[in-house]
Amino acid sequence: MTWEQAIAELKGYLKDYLEARGIDTRQNFRCLNPHHEDKHPSMGFDKANNQVHCFSCSAKYDVIDLISLDYNCDFNEALNSDCEMYTA
């Protein structure tokens, strides 16, 4: 498996990651984007594209991006965390 294939496979775990965080992905939801000041929830799960989308600033996040935000870490640390969570 190539590096790109491994990253693509890990990105497929976004739904699982959101559900582990207590988000019911079967329902539409909104949450705050931590990258900008926002008083009204503006982010939601885009099932068709398997990403979280901010309707306020148009930013798009995959599972690696969300791990980076949640744990305040860089891409490589988030990727390692993702690997530990979802691979055997």
C-alpha positions as a printed NumPy array, in Angstrom:
array([[  0.   ,   0.   ,   0.   ],
       [  1.347,   3.438,  -0.894],
       [  1.495,   6.39 ,   1.506],
       [ -1.314,   8.097,  -0.436],
       [ -3.487,   4.974,  -0.286],
       [ -2.928,   4.699,   3.469],
       [ -3.931,   8.332,   4.01 ],
       [ -7.008,   7.876,   1.799],
       [ -8.018,   4.804,   3.809],
       [ -7.619,   6.656,   7.112],
       [ -9.728,   9.544,   5.813],
       [-12.537,   7.026,   5.412],
       [-12.864,   6.927,   9.209],
       [-14.35 ,  10.412,   9.552],
       [-17.849,   9.107,  10.3  ],
       [-16.444,   6.752,  12.965],
       [-14.421,   9.575,  14.518],
       [-17.444,  11.884,  14.691],
       [-19.59 ,   9.146,  16.222],
       [-16.873,   8.388,  18.804],
       [-17.072,  12.095,  19.72 ],
       [-20.811,  11.686,  20.383],
       [-22.123,  13.05 ,  17.078],
       [-25.018,  11.205,  15.454],
       [-24.031,  11.333,  11.778],
       [-27.461,  10.05 ,  10.723],
       [-28.867,  13.452,  11.649],
       [-27.911,  16.877,  10.361],
       [-25.853,  18.713,  12.928],
       [-24.051,  22.007,  13.287],
       [-21.036,  22.838,  15.425],
       [-18.696,  25.782,  15.919],
       [-15.575,  26.099,  13.809],
       [-12.62 ,  26.573,  16.165],
       [-10.591,  28.358,  13.464],
       [-12.62 ,  31.552,  13.652],
       [-14.817,  33.418,  16.061],
       [-18.329,  32.219,  15.538],
       [-21.302,  32.561,  17.838],
       [-23.588,  30.418,  15.715],
       [-22.816,  26.803,  14.791],
       [-21.76 ,  26.791,  11.173],
       [-20.046,  23.455,  10.511],
       [-21.74 ,  20.219,   9.486],
       [-20.943,  16.725,   8.173],
       [-21.045,  16.377,   4.392],
       [-21.753,  12.661,   3.92 ],
       [-21.431,  12.777,   0.133],
       [-17.867,  14.124,   0.272],
       [-16.899,  12.525,   3.605],
       [-15.795,  15.793,   5.167],
       [-16.893,  18.418,   7.629],
       [-17.755,  21.709,   5.945],
       [-17.914,  25.195,   7.448],
       [-20.746,  27.123,   5.87 ],
       [-19.387,  30.406,   7.195],
       [-15.853,  30.334,   5.736],
       [-16.144,  27.368,   3.305],
       [-13.327,  25.432,   5.014],
       [-13.405,  21.664,   4.582],
       [-11.943,  19.186,   7.083],
       [-11.187,  15.472,   6.932],
       [-10.555,  13.218,   9.937],
       [ -6.85 ,  14.098,  10.053],
       [ -7.694,  17.803,  10.122],
       [-10.196,  17.284,  12.949],
       [ -7.712,  15.3  ,  15.014],
       [ -5.23 ,  18.161,  14.512],
       [ -7.846,  20.614,  15.793],
       [ -9.072,  18.457,  18.67 ],
       [ -5.603,  17.604,  19.974],
       [ -3.794,  20.79 ,  18.894],
       [ -1.176,  18.892,  16.92 ],
       [  0.38 ,  19.002,  13.462],
       [ -0.47 ,  16.819,  10.454],
       [  2.109,  14.092,  11.247],
       [  1.018,  13.793,  14.877],
       [ -2.627,  13.666,  13.797],
       [ -1.823,  11.048,  11.182],
       [ -0.054,   8.913,  13.795],
       [ -3.03 ,   9.28 ,  16.161],
       [ -5.4  ,   8.318,  13.34 ],
       [ -3.279,   5.239,  12.585],
       [ -3.298,   4.211,  16.229],
       [ -7.081,   4.594,  16.469],
       [ -8.085,   2.834,  13.278],
       [ -5.445,   0.299,  12.271],
       [ -4.478,  -2.967,  13.803]])
